[in-house]
Amino acid sequence: MSLLAVLDEAVATLKAPLEEDDRAQGWTDELRREVQEEISITRSALRRHGTVMARHLRPRFDEWLDREDVRPGRLRHLVDDVQRLLLEAGTTA
């Protein structure tokens, strides 16, 4: 799956209401919206300027979610995948 497809999936998933398990893992509606917005902005930049733009991005979603005490689960794994793919794209672009 391409980087943009993963970002599309992440944005769509994060736009949906939180499930009970998500809340139990530390997600709030505000945090979900903020993370979704950040990924959406990144996606727009990559669409406009190409994946070469990834080398200028320094996603730190893991640190952000750690500060918010978000535990592992479906959304945390999704956001971790987004960060990993962005970092990989930045080193290969």
C-alpha positions in Angstrom: 0.0 0.0 0.0 1.4 3.4 -0.9 2.2 6.1 1.6 -0.7 8.3 0.5 -3.1 5.4 0.7 -2.1 4.7 4.3 -2.5 8.4 5.1 -6.0 8.3 3.5 -6.9 5.3 5.6 -5.6 6.9 8.7 -7.5 10.2 8.1 -10.7 8.2 7.4 -10.3 6.0 10.5 -9.5 9.0 12.8 -12.6 10.9 11.5 -14.9 8.1 12.8 -16.2 8.3 16.3 -14.1 6.6 19.0 -15.0 3.1 20.1 -15.2 2.1 23.8 -11.8 0.4 23.5 -10.2 3.5 22.1 -11.4 5.6 25.1 -10.1 2.9 27.5 -6.7 3.2 25.8 -6.6 6.9 26.5 -8.0 8.5 23.4 -10.3 11.5 23.7 -12.3 13.2 20.9 -10.1 16.2 21.0 -6.9 14.2 20.7 -8.4 12.1 17.8 -9.3 15.3 15.9 -5.9 16.9 16.5 -4.0 13.8 15.3 -6.3 13.5 12.3 -5.7 17.1 11.4 -1.9 16.7 11.6 -2.0 13.6 9.4 -4.4 15.4 7.0 -2.0 18.4 6.7 0.9 16.0 6.1 -1.1 14.2 3.4 -1.9 17.5 1.7 1.7 18.6 1.6 2.8 15.3 0.1 0.1 15.4 -2.5 1.0 19.0 -3.5 4.8 18.6 -3.4 5.4 14.9 -3.8 6.8 12.3 -1.5 10.2 14.1 -1.7 8.6 16.4 0.9 8.7 13.5 3.4 12.4 14.2 4.0 11.4 17.5 5.6 8.9 16.0 7.9 9.7 15.0 11.4 6.6 13.2 12.7 6.7 12.7 16.5 3.3 11.1 17.0 4.8 8.5 19.3 6.1 11.2 21.7 2.8 13.0 21.5 0.7 9.9 22.3 3.1 9.0 25.1 2.6 12.4 26.7 -1.1 11.8 26.5 -0.7 8.3 28.0 -2.3 6.6 25.0 -1.8 2.8 25.3 -1.4 0.3 22.5 -4.5 -0.4 20.4 -5.9 -0.1 16.9 -5.6 3.6 16.7 -2.1 3.8 18.3 -0.9 1.1 15.9 -2.3 3.0 12.9 -0.7 6.2 14.0 2.6 4.4 14.7 2.5 2.9 11.2 1.9 6.4 9.7 5.0 7.7 11.5 7.1 4.8 10.5 6.1 5.1 6.8 6.7 8.8 6.8 10.2 8.3 8.3 11.0 5.6 5.8 9.8 7.8 2.9 12.0 10.6 4.2 15.1 8.5 4.1 14.4 7.1 0.7 13.2 10.3 -1.0 
